[in-house]
Structures are given as C-alpha cells and as structure tokens.
C-alpha cells in the first residue's frame, strides 16, 4: 500500500514569472473565488498546482480531458480587434501521458525478474 500524502492547499501558477506549465490535468473546479472563475488542477511532479481560468483559457481547456498531459503557454496580452480590449492569450497543448501499458492496455510484466 502506498504511503499517506498530506493534502494541502495547492499553489497557483503565475504566468508572469514562468510563461509555461506542463502537467497531468486532474480536474476543473467551477465558480471558485470572488470572480466565480474556473480553477484547473494540474499534477506537476509531486505537487498539485492550480491555474486560474479565463475566457480564452477556458475555451481551449474544454478540449482537454482529465488524465491528459497538458502544456499551457502564456503568449502575453493581445488586443481584440473588434473591441480594442486587451486579454491574456494562451496556447494549450494536450496529449495522452506515456504509460507502461502495451497496446491492449495491460502493464508489460515480461521484463520482471521473477
């Protein structure tokens, strides 16, 4: 059985400090905080990190599924040509995480020493 891991409040990613985050998409929490925003939970190494949603990010994250490995890249601020308003722009990439499973979905146990 695995060891107990203490659950603590997750940190949120700051795109002003690091323009990119890569992790396993765990879940989306809706209506969080004073702005009723989406908060995306990513497993990054040993940590769970939150990423605050926005209209642009929410639209792109809708195509990712929990369990996917995602990469979110902050592109900086862009201007909407119709309204002239600035918004934070992102690129989002998703892929199935690499596993030790074969094509049938089973773990490959053939190289175990017993």
N, C-alpha and C positions, 0 to 999 in steps of 0.2 A: 504494500500500500504506500502511496506517496506521502511525503511529509506535509504538515499543515503549513499554509502560507497565510500570513496576516493580510487581511484586506484593508486597504487604506484608501483615502480619497485620492483619486487619480489627478495627476498634474495635467494641465492643458498645454498644448503645443503653442509656441509663439513663433509665427512665421516671420516676424520682423528680425528675429535672432537667427533662425535656421529656415531657409526657404523650402525645405523638403522634409517629408516624413514618410517612412516606409514601415509597414507593419501588417499584422493579420487583423482584418476587420472583424471585431467581436459583436458589436451591437450599436443600435442607434436609439438614443433616448430622446423623446419628443417633449416639447413645451418645458424646457429647462431654463432656469434663471429668470431674471427680471424681464427679459425680452422674449420669453417663450420660444427659445431657439432649439434647434436640434443639436445634440452633442454626440459625436461619433466616438466610439471607444475602439482603440487600436492596441494590440499587444505588440510592443516594441521591445524585443529582447525579453528581459524578466519583468518589465514594467507594463502597466496599462496606462495609456496616455489618451486624454480627451482632445478632440478637435471640434471647435465651435463651428456650426454650420452657418451658411448664408444662402441667399437665393441661388447664386452661381454654384457654390459648392454642393448644396442640396440637390440641385438638378443633375449634377454629374455623379454624385454618390448614389443616386437612385438606381444606377445601372450596376453597381457593385452589390455582391451578396455577402452576408456574414460568412466567414470562413475563407474568403478571398484574401490574397495578399494584395494590398493597395499601396500605391505611391501617390502622394498628393504634393504637387509642386506649386508654390506661390509665385505667380508671374508679376506681381506688383499691381498697382492701381491702373485701371483702364477707364476710358470715358465712353459713356453710352452716346452714340452719335445722334440719336433722336432726342434725348432729354438733356444731354450735356452733363448729367450726373456722373460722378466717379464711383467706381465699385472695385472691390478686390477681386482679381481674376486668378483662376486656378486651372491647372491641368490635373486630371485624375486618371491613373492607370490601374488596371486590375488584372490579376491572373490567379489561377489555381495554385496554391502553395505546393512546392515539391514535397513528396512523401516517399516513404519506403515501401509503397504498395506497388504490386505488379498491375498489369492491365485488367485483371479481374477484381481488383480492389482488395486483395489479400496481402498481408505482410509477407515479404520474402524471407523465409526462415532457413533457406538452404545453406547459408554460409555460417550457421551457428555451430559451435564446436561440439555439440552433443547430439 
